[in-house]
Amino acid sequence: MKVFAYVVGASKNPDAVECMVPYKVNENIIFFGPCKESLREKLYEEYLKSSNNGEANVLDDIYVLGVNASNSKKIRKIIWVGRIVKVLTFERAYNILSSKKEFKKMMEEKYSPLHLEPIYKGGTFVGYKLRSKEHEGDNKWVRDVIKRKDYPNVKLEGKSFCLKDLSKREEVFVRDCVFLCENVFFAEGKGIYIDEDILSIFKKAQPEREGVSNYAIFGLNSDGRANGLRGNYLTIDDRNLASALIEKITKTRSTFSHGKGIQCRGKCR
């Protein structure tokens, strides 16, 4: 059992998820597409690199936890938690999810988080094209799949890119990973406050970090500001700590009202 914790950089509101990633599909499912490249790269290596069909079920208890980004009021809360149940390439996700009724709204969003559509030639997958406005600036959408900025072994033309050598897919598309989560918590009007119990877990999970507090939950940078783990995440892989954290979140969530909150979704920066 483990928890990957990170800062949702595009959502400063401590009481609501205000970006497209993660995306709440319904009360049970959360979709996680682009963003947090390092985590998706890790999951691709572990689950998809040797997959024959571009998908894999995750049988272990692996959770992703997001807290809101820095804000002037210096309030930090947990704004979403999901248990990863399946990982897929963008190709597989598009082919499976685009025809499912429950994903229709997500697919039609202007900044849809499933922003890549596979390209085929003669029935063979050769690359991707951008299908929404998500991450369209500065070719960021390309780096959602490819790690190196010089795009080796890839031919980039406008809003599409294709492999020059199809046998290099696993070596080039090292971030070709999205995942579906069981919805544990998704803030729509009220986030989960970092109380002393939760803070204690974060302190024990990163004893080497200085200045861990209920705002600077990942400690402080050398300049004294809260560490936002830019481009990175904290792995809580101590089973006791991970279990205690999820149990605390689940209990806290159960005290919240389950009425519909206000969703205000914008693009991910």
C-alpha positions in Angstrom: 0.0 0.0 0.0 1.3 3.4 -0.9 0.2 7.0 -1.4 1.6 9.4 -4.0 1.0 13.0 -2.7 1.5 16.1 -4.8 0.4 19.8 -5.3 -2.4 20.4 -7.9 -0.6 23.4 -9.3 -3.5 24.6 -11.4 -6.0 24.7 -8.6 -5.4 27.2 -5.7 -8.8 26.8 -4.2 -8.6 24.7 -1.0 -12.2 23.7 -1.2 -12.7 22.7 -4.9 -10.8 21.1 -7.8 -10.8 23.9 -10.4 -8.8 22.3 -13.2 -9.3 19.5 -15.7 -6.8 17.1 -14.2 -8.0 15.3 -12.2 -11.5 15.0 -13.8 -14.4 13.6 -11.8 -16.4 11.5 -14.3 -19.1 10.5 -11.8 -19.4 9.6 -8.1 -17.3 6.5 -8.6 -14.6 7.4 -11.2 -11.9 9.9 -11.5 -9.8 10.2 -14.7 -6.2 11.4 -14.5 -4.7 12.4 -17.9 -1.9 14.8 -18.6 0.1 16.6 -15.8 2.4 15.2 -13.2 4.7 13.7 -15.9 7.1 12.1 -13.4 4.4 10.0 -11.8 2.9 8.9 -15.1 6.4 8.1 -16.3 6.8 5.8 -13.3 3.5 4.1 -13.8 4.2 3.6 -17.5 7.5 1.9 -16.7 5.9 -0.3 -14.1 2.7 -1.3 -15.7 2.6 -0.5 -19.4 6.0 -0.7 -21.0 5.7 -4.5 -21.5 1.9 -4.5 -21.9 0.6 -6.1 -25.1 -2.6 -4.1 -25.3 -1.8 -0.8 -23.6 -3.7 -1.3 -20.4 -3.2 -2.9 -17.0 -5.2 -3.4 -13.9 -3.7 -2.2 -10.7 -4.3 -4.8 -8.0 -2.3 -3.2 -5.2 -3.7 -0.4 -3.0 -2.1 2.6 -4.7 -3.6 6.0 -4.0 -3.0 9.5 -5.4 -3.6 12.5 -3.2 -3.7 16.1 -4.3 -3.5 19.3 -2.2 -4.3 22.8 -3.5 -1.6 25.1 -4.8 -0.1 28.0 -2.8 -2.4 30.9 -2.2 -2.3 34.3 -0.4 -4.4 33.1 2.5 -1.9 30.3 3.1 -4.6 27.6 3.4 -3.7 24.1 2.3 -6.2 21.3 2.1 -6.6 17.9 0.5 -8.8 18.4 -2.6 -8.8 14.9 -4.1 -7.9 11.3 -3.4 -8.2 8.4 -5.7 -7.3 4.7 -5.7 -5.7 3.7 -9.0 -7.5 0.8 -10.5 -6.4 0.8 -14.1 -3.6 2.4 -16.2 -3.8 2.9 -20.0 -1.9 4.5 -22.8 -3.6 7.5 -24.4 -4.3 5.3 -27.4 -6.1 2.6 -25.4 -7.9 5.2 -23.3 -9.2 7.0 -26.4 -10.3 3.8 -28.1 -12.1 2.5 -25.0 -13.5 5.6 -23.3 -14.6 7.7 -26.3 -17.5 5.3 -26.9 -18.7 5.0 -23.3 -21.7 7.1 -22.2 -20.3 8.1 -18.8 -17.2 9.6 -20.5 -19.1 11.6 -23.1 -19.0 14.9 -21.3 -15.3 14.6 -20.5 -14.6 13.8 -24.2 -16.5 16.9 -25.3 -14.9 19.4 -22.9 -13.0 22.2 -24.7 -10.0 21.4 -22.5 -10.7 17.7 -22.4 -8.0 15.9 -20.3 -8.1 13.0 -22.8 -6.4 15.4 -25.2 -4.6 13.0 -27.5 -6.2 10.9 -30.3 -4.2 8.0 -31.9 -3.1 8.2 -35.5 -3.1 5.0 -37.6 -1.7 4.1 -41.0 -2.8 0.9 -42.6 -4.3 -0.1 -39.2 -1.0 0.4 -37.4 -0.5 2.9 -34.6 2.0 5.6 -35.6 1.5 8.5 -33.3 -0.9 11.1 -31.8 -2.7 14.3 -32.7 -4.0 17.0 -30.3 -7.8 16.8 -30.0 -8.5 19.4 -27.4 -7.0 22.7 -26.2 -5.5 21.1 -23.1 -1.8 21.8 -22.9 -1.7 23.1 -26.5 0.7 26.0 -25.9 4.4 25.6 -26.4 4.0 22.0 -27.5 3.4 21.0 -23.9 1.0 18.3 -25.1 3.9 16.6 -26.9 5.9 16.4 -23.6 2.9 14.7 -22.0 4.1 11.6 -23.8 7.7 12.3 -24.7 10.4 13.2 -22.1 13.1 14.8 -24.3 12.4 18.2 -25.7 14.3 17.6 -28.9 11.8 14.9 -29.8 14.2 12.2 -31.0 12.7 9.6 -33.4 9.5 11.7 -33.8 8.2 13.7 -36.7 6.3 16.7 -35.4 3.9 18.5 -37.8 1.5 21.1 -36.5 -0.8 19.4 -34.0 0.4 15.8 -34.6 3.5 13.7 -34.2 4.5 10.3 -35.5 7.2 7.8 -34.7 9.9 7.6 -37.3 10.7 4.1 -36.1 7.7 2.2 -34.8 9.9 -0.2 -32.9 11.0 2.6 -30.6 7.6 3.4 -29.2 8.4 2.0 -25.7 11.6 4.0 -25.6 10.2 7.3 -26.9 6.7 7.5 -25.5 7.8 7.0 -21.9 5.0 9.1 -20.4 2.2 7.5 -22.5 0.1 6.8 -19.4 -3.3 7.9 -18.0 -5.2 6.2 -15.2 -8.6 5.6 -13.8 -9.2 5.9 -10.1 -11.9 4.9 -7.6 -13.2 8.1 -6.2 -12.2 8.3 -2.5 -12.6 12.1 -2.2 -13.2 15.0 -4.6 -13.6 18.5 -3.2 -16.7 20.3 -4.6 -17.1 23.0 -1.9 -15.1 21.7 1.0 -11.6 20.4 1.2 -10.1 18.2 3.9 -8.1 20.3 6.4 -4.6 19.2 7.4 -5.3 18.6 11.0 -2.7 17.4 13.6 -3.4 13.7 12.8 -2.8 14.2 9.1 0.2 16.5 9.7 1.8 14.0 12.0 1.7 11.4 9.2 3.3 13.8 6.7 6.0 14.6 9.2 6.8 10.9 9.8 6.8 10.2 6.1 9.5 12.8 5.4 11.7 13.1 8.5 14.5 14.7 6.6 12.4 17.8 5.5 12.6 21.0 7.5 9.6 23.1 8.5 6.7 20.7 7.7 3.5 22.4 8.7 -0.2 22.3 7.9 0.5 24.7 5.0 4.1 23.7 4.1 3.2 20.0 4.2 6.2 19.1 2.0 8.5 21.3 4.1 10.3 24.6 3.1 12.6 25.5 0.3 15.9 27.2 1.0 14.3 30.6 0.6 11.8 29.8 3.4 8.8 29.3 1.1 6.6 26.3 1.1 8.0 23.5 -1.1 5.5 22.8 -3.9 7.4 19.7 -5.1 7.4 21.2 -8.6 7.4 18.4 -11.1 7.6 15.8 -8.3 5.6 14.1 -5.6 6.0 12.5 -2.2 5.7 8.7 -1.9 4.4 7.5 1.4 5.2 3.8 1.1 5.2 2.9 4.8 2.1 0.7 4.9 1.1 1.9 8.4 1.4 5.5 7.6 -0.4 5.1 4.2 -3.2 3.1 5.8 -3.6 5.6 8.6 -3.8 8.5 6.2 -6.4 6.9 4.0 -8.4 5.9 7.0 -8.4 9.4 8.4 -9.4 10.9 5.0 -12.3 8.3 4.6 -13.6 9.1 8.1 -13.4 12.9 7.5 -15.1 12.6 4.2 -18.0 10.7 5.7 -18.8 13.7 7.9 -19.2 16.0 4.9 -22.5 16.8 3.2 -22.9 14.9 0.0 -24.9 17.6 -1.8 -23.7 18.8 -5.2 -21.0 21.4 -5.1 -20.2 24.1 -7.6 -17.7 22.9 -10.2 -15.6 25.6 -11.9 -13.2 24.0 -14.3 -10.5 25.7 -16.1 -7.5 24.6 -18.2 -4.4 23.1 -16.5 -1.5 25.4 -16.7 
